[in-house]
Amino acid sequence: MTKLILYGLEASPPVRAVKLTLAALEVPYEFVEVNTLAKENLSEEFLKKNPQHTVPTLEDDGHFIWDSHAIIAYLVSKYGKNDSLYPKDLLQRAVVDQRLHFESGVVFANGLRSITFPLFRNGLTNIPKERYDAIIEIYDFLETFLAGNDYIASSQLTIADFSIISTVTSLEAFVQVDTAKYPKVSAWIKRLQQLPYYEEANGKGVRTFASFIKKTNFTFASQ
């Protein structure tokens, strides 16, 4: 097996999604920290690897792949002992893909990044009320997705769970999941937290991320 190198920052939710996938696959890799807050991702060396200068970036035998969704699908397709994490059945895979796109376009882009980008880039600590509402809508959707299923795309664990859990647990730095209102989401989070590799791959990074957020002293603007 060729040596894999994962470039990223542990606090980053997309990086943690890849770490969860690698841990589930039991694939060894080297982790190289790239501090995006210090703009290390804009160095000439890193731009040669990934001109879009994003993390995570995966190096596999001299080839570079970026975007966490592309990376985790690639990893399972290449290194998975079976297809349980990313089913080959077209209908089952379509559901997993839908959840991955939901994470990318809604949970991460409309939920997390819409807050963290102005927060870290411009120091805007007074967060508009609609960003709070967007998080609540995300939790509403997830509660619906989990109706009748233990996991986010089916009755079994898939890469969609890894992608979404890394971001949802980060969203909780802003809005905690109400266990009474969202019992299925709460149970799903606890279910993922029981994975033997969860703490190392996601738990530590979530706490680091939350500590960054706490230091900003953010507030949600009232309507």
N, C-alpha and C positions, 0 to 999 in steps of 0.2 A: 504494500500500500504506500502510495506517495505521501509525502508530508504535507499536511494542511496547515495553513497559517490564517488565523482570523485576526483582522485588524479592527480595533474598535475601542469603545469606552464602556466600562461595565455599567455605568449609570444609564446608558442608552437602552430603551426598550427593544428596538430592532436588533441590537447586538445580543441582548439576552434571549430573544427568540431563537437566534442561531445557536447560542450556547445550550439551550434546552434541547434542541434537535440533535446536536452533536453528542450530548450526554445520553439521550435516549438511544442513539445508534451505537453508543460505546466506541466512537471513533476518536482516536487520539489526535490532538492538534496543539499547535503553539499559539498562544494569545499574545499579540503585540498591541500594547496600549497606544492609541492615537487620541490625544487630548484635543477634542474639537473646540473646547472653550479657550484653549491657548492657540487655536488655529493651526495646530500641527497637521491637520488634514489639507492645508493649503500649501504645504511645502512642495518643492519641485519633485522630490522623490515620490511623495504620495500621489501627486497628480499624474505621474506616469503610470501608476497602478490603476487609478480611478480618476479620470478627468472630471467626473461629477463631484468629486471630493466628499463623498458620503461614507458613513460607517453604518453598518458593517461592510467590510470588503473581505472577500475570501480569496486566498491564493491556493490553487491546487495545481501542482506540477507546472508552475510558471504561467498558469492561466488565472485571470482575475475576474471575479464575479461580484457584482454589488446589487443592492436591494435585498432586504432580508427575505422577502417572499420568494424571489428567484433563487436565493441561496438555499433555503430550507427545502424547497421542492427538488433542487438539484442534488442535495445531499442524500435525501431519502431515495431518490431514483438511482443514484450511483452506489450508495453504501448500505442501503437497507437490506436486511436479511429476508424481509417480506414486504408486502405493499400495505400493511395495516395503517401506517402513518400517513400514507398518500395513496389511496386505493386506485387500482388500475381500471376498475369498473367505471365506465364513463359517467353514469349518473351520480354515483357516489363521489367521484372526483369533482364533478361540476359543483356539488354542494360545498366541498372543501374549498374549491377555487372561489366560489361566491363569498365565503366567509373571509378568505384572504383578501379579496378586493374590498370587502366591508371594513376590514381592519385598516387597510391602506387609505381608503378614501374617506371613511367616516370616523372610525375610532381614533386613528392617529392624526390624519390631516385636519379634520373638522373638530376633533376633540382635543387631543394633547398639543399638537404643534401650533394650533391657532392661539394657544395660551403661552406656551413656552417660548415661541419665537419672539414676540414682542416683549416678553418678560425678561429674557436674557439678552436679546439684541438691543432693545431700547430702554430697558429698565421700567417698563410700564407695569406697575404693581397693582393698579386699580383695574381689575378685569371686568369687562362688560358683562351684564347680566345674561346676555344671549349665549355666552360661552358656558355658563353654569347650566342653562337650559339644554345646550347641546349634549353635555355629559349625561344629564338625566335621560334624554332621549336615547342615548347609546345604551344605558342600563335597561331601559324599557325594551329595546330591540333584543338585547341579549336574553332577557327573561323569556321572551317569546321564542327565540331560537332554541332554548333549553327545554321547552315543553315536551315531555315524553322522552328526553334524551339525557344521559349523564354527561355527555360531552357536546361541544359547541357545533359539531357538524354531523354527528351520528351517535350511536351507542358505544363507540370506541374512541380512544384517544387518537387524534390526528395532528398534523402540523398546524392546523387552524387553531387548535387550543394553545399551542406554544406562541403563535403570533399574537393572539388576542390577550392571553393572560399577562404577557409582558407589558402591554400597554394599559390594560384595565387596572392592574395593580399600581401602575404609575399614576393613572387618573385619580386614584384614591388619595393621593397627596393633596388634591384639590376638593374632591367630593367623595366622601366615604359611601360605599354601597350600603344602603339601608337593608338590614337583614330581614326586617318585617315586610318591607315592600318588595324586595327582590330575593325571596328565599332560594330560588333555583340558582341564581347567580352566586349567592353566598355559598351554597353547597358546592357548586362547581369550583369556586376558588379554593375552598378547603380540600376538595378532591385532588386538585392539581398540587396543592401544597404538601400532600402526602407522598408525592413521587420522591424516591430516594435521592434524586439529583436536583430537586427543585431549589433547595436552599443555596447550593453552590452556584447554580446556573442563573437563578432569578432573584431569590430572596435577598441576598446581600446587595445586589445592584438596586433593588427597589428601595432599600433603606438609604443607600447613598443618594439616590435621586430625591427621595423625600426630604433628606437633610438639606439639599440644595434649595428645594422649594421653600422649606420652612424659613430659611435665612432671608428670603426676599420679603417676608411680611406682607404677602399679597392679600388683597381683599376683593370680593365680588361687589361691583357697583349695584345699588338697588335700582329698581325700575322707577 
